[in-house]
Amino acid sequence: MQARAGWAIVLWALSGVALAGDPLAGRWLGSMGTDKERVPVALEFRQAEDGAWSVRFSNPLLNVYDTDAGGTLVREGDRLRLDTLMLDLRLSGDTLSGTLPGPNSRAELKRVRTLPQEQPPPKLPPGPTPRWQVRLGGLSYASPTVADGVAYIGATGGVFQAIAIADGALKWTFSTGKPIHGSAAIDGDAVYFVCDDGYLYKLTRADGKQVWKYALGDAAVSRIPPHPAVYDWDLVSPQPLIADGVVYVGDGLGVFHAVDAGKGEARWRFASGARIRHGAAISGTDVVFCSGDQRVYALAREDGREHWRFDTGAPVDTTPVLHENRLLVGNRGRGLYALNAADGKEIWRLGFWGSWVESTPVVHEGLIYIGSSDLRRISAIEPASGKVRWRSDVYGWTFGTPLIIGNRLHVGAAGGTPYFIRHQASYCTLDLATGRLLTRRPLPDGGGHQWGIAGSIVRAGDTLVYATVEGSLFGVAVGEW
């Protein structure tokens, strides 16, 4: 499988042979993790003339190579502890064994001569060239919304527009004067979207005329866009959810709104503790949403009464997905959760090795497919247990939802520099069964901190549509793959 092949480089293990001097000194390679997933890990121990130890850390899965672990290595006989890595190992001959990182992750390493090195992206066919391109007049972090041969999308320039999917021709525009960061939602002959002017808009799909606008009240909330040294990124706005004549949407102040779709008037409101920047899901008589206050909330659709809440331990910046009475939710720290939709109890949790999980997953034929942030991987995961089937490196941030067509996954990746991990933008396709990269079209550096595809690639009949951070919408023919 591709995920393993990327780090299973031929290494010269020196089992039973100690280096000169202290038996700890030198390079060590092995694996760590749980029954859900085992991943590679490498350490190098160096001793200075004054006897102090430094530890270098490599984790090919997390795209970290030869990095100073920091902290102070504590040695008590054959026991080693390093708090910065949550490392607790014992040295026995040419084996280090114990836990890393933390008590729930078993680790075993053997002495080696060389350590893994960062590998460049493979040279692959680029796939078809886009048929058309439309400039959107601003940056775009959202996914396009498509229906009946038309793509609907806004940008930070403050213009929402409808674009013909056949040839990229502009059908109509609607100006708000303020940035639009979120994807639109379609219901019948109407299209809905959220704007940074503090309003939820309803327009007619045919001509873009305003039907109503509803005051969310968060116009004064400021954003932190992607930045190389400030990590409280605030990229998107929630995509409205329409069900049974009600529009459900959160705002930047942390208030969740139920709005009458016909009149544009509030049905009820519910206050969470921090911003709500992603969409909601319907679960029976409940509506479920995630908040930056670390929690997942389930509210009664009728009156907004809280049914349950679950604390994930880190800000939640994803749209929940319901699958067979399980809610799938990623967060900015602890990974991917499966919660019981009836009561919010945790069924399982899968760590992403420190990476944020801001991709909304898709479930297809018994597997979860999901992107990740600094992990750079697309992952295939078993819904019942959370066990990893495979992970595949796409060499960039994958914030969107993978698109499945036949036996391929279509994935957009964003790049960024300067950054402590190398991220390179591209449009990729992967083999659905194994995760093997099949095609990769690199996307050029747009000159800002981040570029490439931050949203999802979507299908509209015989055309694939995607937007780039730099502010262009592209159309690619499905039949050319």
N, C-alpha and C positions, 0 to 999 in steps of 0.2 A: 504494500500500500504506500501511496505517495508520502503520507505524513511521516511514516517511519523511515522511508528511504532517504528523506532529506537529512536525517541526522545519523543514520546507521552507516557512517563512513568507516572504511577499513582502518582500524587502529591496531598498534602493536602492543598487546597486553603483556606485561612482564610479571606474570603471576609468580609469587614466591621470591622475587628478586628485589631487595631493598636498595635504595639509593645510598650514596655515601653520607655519613653523618647521621642525623636524627632520622629514624625510620618514617616519621610523618612527612618529611620534606618531599616535595615532588608533586606529580600530577595524578589525579584519580578520576575515573569515569565509571558511571553506573546508571542506576535508575532510581526513581522515587515515585510515590503515589499510593493509590489504593486499588481495590479490585475493579473500580470503575475505569481507572486509567493509570498506566505506568508511563513515565516520560523520562527522557535522558537528563542527566545532571553531571556536571564536571566541576572539580575543585582543584586548585593548586595552592599548596602551602609553602610559604617562603619565610625563612628565618633570617633576621638581620644580625649583624655582628653583636649587637647588645642583647641578643636573645629574644627580642620581640618578634611575634609572628604576624604576618599579613596573609589574608586569604583572598584568592581570586576565584570568581564564580562565573560559570557558563551554563546557560540553559537554552539549547537550540530551539526548543518549542516556543519559548518566550522571546526569542531573537536577542538574547543577551549573551555576549561573548567577552571573556577575559576582563571582567569588571571587578573593581575593588569592592569587597563585601563590607568593608568598614568594621567598626566595633572592635572588641578585644576578645581574642581567642583564649578560652579558659581550659587548661589541661589539668586533670586530676587523675594521675596514673595513665591508664589507657583510654580514659574518657575525655571527649572534646565537646565543648559547648561554645556556641556563637549566637548571641541573641539576635543580631541583625538578620540572620538567615533562619532563625528558629531551628538551629542545628543542634542535635544531640547524638553523637556518634561514638563508637568504640573502635579502637585500633587493635586488630588481631592479625599479625603477620602482614600479608599484602591485601587485607580486606578492611574496609571501613563499613560498619553497619550500625543502624539505629533509626532515627527519625529525622526527616528534612523535607519540607519545612513544617514544623509543628508535630505534635504527638500522634496525629492521625495519618501521617504520611510516612510509610516505611521506605527506607533507603539502604542501598548496598552499592559500594563502589570498589573497584579494583585498580591497582596501580597500572598506569599506562605510560607510554613514551610520548605520545602526541595527543592534543585535545581537538575537539571539533572547531572548525572555522566557519565564519559566515559565508554562505554560498550566494552567488548572484542569481537572479531569476533565470529560468531556463529559456533558451531560444526556441520559440514555438510559432506555429502559424498564427497570424494576427486575427484571422476571421474576416468577415466581409467589411468593406468600407461603408460608412453611413451614406444613405441615399440623399439626405438633406440635413441642414443645420439652420436653426433659428436663434438669433440673439435675443435674450430676454430682458436686457436693459438693467441688469443687476446680478448680484450673486444668487445662487440657488442651492439650498441644502435639502430641499424637499424632493419627493418623488412625484412625477406627473400622475394625474388621474385621467383615465381614458374611458370613453363610452361613445358608441355610435359614430366612430370615425373621427372623433375630436379628442385632443389632449388639452387638459386644463391645468394651468400652472401659474404661480406668481413668483416674484423675485424681490430682492431687497430694494430695487429701484422704485417700488410702490405701484407696480402695474400688474394686474391679473389679466391673463389672456387665454383665448381659445384658439387652438391651432389645428388645422386640418392634418390628419395623420397621413393621408395619401401623399402629400407633396410639401408639407411644412408651411402652407399658405396661412396667413393670419386671417381669422374669421372676425374677431372683435376683441376689444380691450376694455378694461375697467380700471380707472385710476383711483388709488386710495391716498397717495401722497406719503405713505409710510411703508416700511418694509413688510414683506409677506414671507414668512419663514416656513409655513406649514403646507402640507398637502390638502387638496380640496376633497370634498365628499359630494357625491351625486345621489339624488333621490328624485326619480321621475323627471320632470322638466326643469328641475332646479339644481343649482350648484352652490355649495356652502364653503366658506373658508374663513380663517382667523387672520386678523391683521394686527400689527404692532401699534396701530392707532387706538387699540383698546376695544375693537368691535368684532363681532361675528357677523358676517355678511351672508345674505341670501340673494342670488341673482338668477334670472331666467337663463337657461342654457342656450336658447335660440339666439338671443341678441345681447346678453350681458347686462340687461337693465336691472337696476336694484329693486328688489321686492321689499326688503326691510333690512335694517341693521340693528343688532342687539348689543347694548353696552356691557362688555365684560368688566370694565373698570380698571384695567391693568395698564393703561397707556403710559403711566409714569415708570413702569418697571424697565430697567436698563438690562442690556445683554452683555455677556462677555463672549465674543466670537472666538474661534480657535486661535490660540496664542502659544508660542513655543515655550513659555515659562510660567504661564498662569493657566491652571488646569480646571477651573470651574466653567468649562465650556457650556454655552447655552445656544445650541444651533437651530433648533426647530420650534415650531408651534404645533399644538395638537391638531390632528385631523378630526373634524367633527364626526360623530356617529349618529345616524338617524335610524330610529326604530319606532314603529307604531305612532307616527306623527309627532315624535319628540326628538329634538336635537340635544345630544349629550356632548359637553365639551368642558375642558378645564381652562384655567387662565394662569397668568404669571404670578398672581398673588396667592395661588393655592386653592382657589375656590372652584368647585365643580358645579356646573350649571345644567339644569334641565330646562329646555326652551321649547315652547310651543312652535312647531315647524310652520304652521299656517299663519299665526299672528305675530311671531317674533317676540313673545312675552314670556317672562319667567314662570315656570311651573314650581320650581323649588331650587334652592342652593345648599351646598354643603361645603364647609371650610376644612381643608386639610392644613398641614403645617408648613408647606413650602410649595414652590411653583409646580404646575402640572403642564408638561410640555409634550405629552404624547396622548394617543387616542385611548378609547375605552373599549370594553367588550361586553356583550350581553351574555349572561349566564342565568337562564331561566327567568325568574322574576327579579333578578338583580342586575345592576350595571356595575362593572368592575373597572377601576382605574388605578394608576400608580402615581405616586407623588415623590417629589424631591425630599420629603421628610422621612424617607426610607420605607414607607409603608405602602401596602396594597390594601385598597378599600373595596368592600362590596356593600352597595346601597340598594335599598328597595326602589325599583323603578317608579313605583306609584307616588312616593312621597319623600324620597331621599333619606329615609331612616336607615341608620347604620346597621348592617347585618353582622359583619365581622371586619376585622382588620388584622394584617400580618406585618410584623416588623422584619424587614430583610437585612437590617444591619448596615445598609449603605443607600445613598440616594438611588431612586429607581427612575430610569429614563427610557422606558420601553412601553410598548403597547402590549397588554396581556393577550394571550392566545388561549382559547378554550379548546381542549381536545379530550374527549372521552372522560368528562367530569374532572379533568385536571386543568389547572391554569398554569401556563408557562410564563415565567417572568424573569428577566435578567436585571442585574443592577450594576452600579459602579463600584464593585468591590468583591462581593462574595460569589459571583457567578450566576448560574442559571438555577431557578427553583421550579419545582412542580408542586403546586398546592392543591389540596382538596377543594373543589369549587363550592362544595356545600358549606364548609365551615372554616376554610382558610388554613387548615392544618398542613404543615409541611409533610410531603410524601418523600421527596428526595431533594438533594442539592448537589450540584456539580460545580466544583471550582474551575475557573479559567486561568489559574496560575497568576493571579494579580491583575489580569486584564479586565477592563470594563466590558460589560455585555450590553450594548445598546441596540443591537439588531433585533428586530421582531422576527421570531422564527416562523417557519412553515412546516407543517407535518404532512408527509406524503408516503403512502404505502408502508406505514409502520415505522418510520424514522423521522426524527426532528432534524431539520437542516437550519443552521443558524450561523451568522457571522460573529465577529468580535472586533475589539479595538486594537490594543497593542499586541495582542496575540497574533493578529494578522491571519488567523485561520478561519476557514469554513469547517464546521464540525457536523458530523452525522452522529446522532445520539438516540439510544433506545428509550422510548417514552415511559415504559413501565419501570425501569430501573435507574435511568440516568447514566448508563454505561456508554462510553465512547466507542463508536464503531470505527470511525476514522476522523483525522483532522488533516486539512490540506492548506499549505501556505499559499496565499495569493499576494503576498508582499506589500500589502497596504491595509489601511483601516477599512473594515467592512461594516458600515453602519446600517445598510439596507437589508431587505429580505431577499434571500436567494430566489430566483425564478426558475421553475422546473418546466422544461419542454422536452418531451420524449425521455431519452436517457442522459440528458445534460442538465447541469445547473448553470445558469447565467448569473454572473456576479459582477457588481461594480465595486471598485476599490478607490479610495482617496489616498493621495500622497501628501507629504508635508516635510518641510525643512525650515529652520534647524529643529532637530528633535533628537532625543536620546536613543530612539530606535529608528532605523531606516524604514520609511514608508514610501512606496512607489505606486502611483496611480495606474489603473488599467481597467480594461473590460476583459473578463476571463470567462471561459467555460470549463467545466469540470465533469468528469465521468460520474454519473449519479451513484453507481455502485461502489466505486473505489476511492473517489476524490481525486483521481489523477488529473492534473491540468492538461487540457486538450488544446486550447487556444489562449493566447494572451496578447491583447493589443495595448501597448503602453500608451498612456495619455501624457501629453507634454506638460512640463512645469509651467504654471500660469504666472509665476512671479510673486505670488503671495505666500503666506505661510502654508496654506492648504489648497489643494487643487484635485481635480479628478471627479469621481462620482461619490457623493455623500448619501444619496437616496437609493432607491431600488430601480432596477430595470423592469419595465412592465410590458405586457403584450397587449396589442390591439389588433386582432385579426392576423393579417400577414405581416405586421410590422412590430418591431421592438422599439420602445421609446425610452430614452433616459436623459437626465439633465446633468450638467457638470456644475461644480462649485463656481467656476468662472462665469457662468451665466449663459450657457447655450443648451438648446434642446436638440437632440439628434433622433433620426429615424433610421432603422436598419431593417432590411428585409429578412423575415424569418426563413424564407426558402433558400437563402444563400448560404446557410450554415451547412 
